[in-house]
Amino acid sequence: MDWLHFAVFTVIIFIFVISGVLFFIWYERRGLGRFQIRPGPNRAGPFGLLQPVADAVKVLLKEDIVPALADKPVHFLAPLIAFVPALAVFAVIPFGDGALLANLNIGILYIMSVSSIVVIGIFMAGWSSSNKYSLLGAMRTIAQEVSYEIPLVLSILGAVMLAGSLSLNDIVKAQNVPFILLQPLGFLIYMTAAMAEINRTPFDLLEADSEIIAGFQTEYSGMKFGLFYLTEYAETLSVSAIASTLFLGGWAGPLLPGFVWLLIKIVAVFTFIMWVRATFPRLRIDQVMAFGWKFLLPLAMLNLVLTAILVLTGLNDKVWLAVPLNFALAFILIIGASRQFRTGGGHVIV
Amino acid sequence: MSSFKHFGEGLLRGLDVTAKHLGRKWITVQYPEQKLVMSQRLRGTDIIWDRSSCISCRACERACPVGCISMAVSRGEDKKLKTDDFTIDFGLCIFCGLCIEACPTGISIYLGYNYANTTYHCSSAKESKTGSTPSDGRCIELVRSNDALLVDDVARPRSGYYRPEVEANLKQQTLLINQTSYLEDLKRKGER
């Protein structure tokens, strides 16, 4: 009955992602409203709950314009190629003990490889639009995404090392205490790199209004643009889910069922991402690249080495010692790396 | 610890600032339901005419720089001037207030508080069979005449522009900073 498991779980994941994305869109607009001392959407439905639905209907009804000189098949395929990987990541996210579509023993590897396909979709979109600005926007986005993938993977490896497994289910089971306590620096690097990876503030250069107007998606309208929009939020959802699984203990938690705990953690991580969006201004492209290569990458490598030493010496098994030690190390490493980090001659106040 | 600003202290302080904003009152006005009290001397997009005190001198018509006021005046049996038709095309009017300043009686014409003159329809007077306005081809929804321009203190309050005696009796303007939040407003309405 394997096929039944796959079929049912695929439907569940699809519904989860779509409803999650709709919730996130509503939640973010309301939340940002609160941060900016205004109510946010409150017209469609109670508390504006139907606002994302109204937006979706509007996007569906809009005219789909394709530039005359566009590479039409590529232009058509780009949003799909961007969206499908964002969805496919959820195949290995455990919603409970063993409650996942495919319990791969290379779960993390699968996530990293699949989620990087989005980049191809973005480049296809920029290339096929036959618009210089779209192409430039796409290349900027790709430069950023490719750069931040490295610290992202390195930060995840810390958690993998502690758990001794690449399977997400096993990583959750290995967390006697949430790995955020044993990997505070890893979590920070993961969140930073992930925010760059999903193009959210302060790394949202793909939508730098003042320079390149919506970047690679300039020439997209109607449902194709809707798919890109969906991709963005599906990626945010997946990033939140991965962060909850790797660092916050996934479905583990007292009293409530595992699924609910995972949802609570996902929303908590998303709230943090939203909070960051409400706070920080957009960075310049050279600042983004310098931050990724000169600050995050060495920091992630140092974190990895130190984690390896701690795991080898067995210090990480003694929780009462490991937690303060890891926080102290994170503090020292951040200050040490900041001292070395310079862009354009002076310190960048980050 | 000023040197800590190089190590991400600014980021944390920024997060702290936004977090404090979460609990604050909204400063926006939910416009159609909630309105601010305008300045006492607002030049609103509305003109109020007082037929009883008007002496039909046509000073306002002559003062108007865009010619949006038109009056039809005749002499009655008692040899006094009376206004047969008084029309203002709000599509043309620039709300400069010159008509108000030109009025010799000082009480016959006022600017109003209204600032929402948009309409969903715009039919020209030519097409409309009932349109009795002199300015043919204009959007008749924006052309008001005679009784539609009369003083009505409840629905169309007069602005204090160039009329100090009116201004003295008007409510103090609410600034955006002083206004109560939308939620409080709803709560108060619920209690009523």
Chai-1 contact restraints between the chains, C-beta under 6 A:
chainA,res_idxA,chainB,res_idxB,connection_type,confidence,min_distance_angstrom,max_distance_angstrom,comment,restraint_id
A,R34,B,L22,contact,1.0,0.0,6.0,A-B,restraint_1
A,F35,B,T18,contact,1.0,0.0,6.0,A-B,restraint_2
A,F35,B,H21,contact,1.0,0.0,6.0,A-B,restraint_3
A,I37,B,H21,contact,1.0,0.0,6.0,A-B,restraint_4
A,I37,B,R24,contact,1.0,0.0,6.0,A-B,restraint_5
A,I37,B,W26,contact,1.0,0.0,6.0,A-B,restraint_6
A,I37,B,I27,contact,1.0,0.0,6.0,A-B,restraint_7
A,R38,B,W26,contact,1.0,0.0,6.0,A-B,restraint_8
A,R38,B,T28,contact,1.0,0.0,6.0,A-B,restraint_9
A,P39,B,W26,contact,1.0,0.0,6.0,A-B,restraint_10
A,A278,B,T18,contact,1.0,0.0,6.0,A-B,restraint_11
A,T279,B,G14,contact,1.0,0.0,6.0,A-B,restraint_12
A,T279,B,L15,contact,1.0,0.0,6.0,A-B,restraint_13
A,T279,B,T18,contact,1.0,0.0,6.0,A-B,restraint_14
A,I335,B,F7,contact,1.0,0.0,6.0,A-B,restraint_15
A,S338,B,H6,contact,1.0,0.0,6.0,A-B,restraint_16
A,S338,B,F7,contact,1.0,0.0,6.0,A-B,restraint_17
A,H347,B,H6,contact,1.0,0.0,6.0,A-B,restraint_18
A,I349,B,K5,contact,1.0,0.0,6.0,A-B,restraint_19
A,I349,B,G10,contact,1.0,0.0,6.0,A-B,restraint_20
A,V350,B,G8,contact,1.0,0.0,6.0,A-B,restraint_21
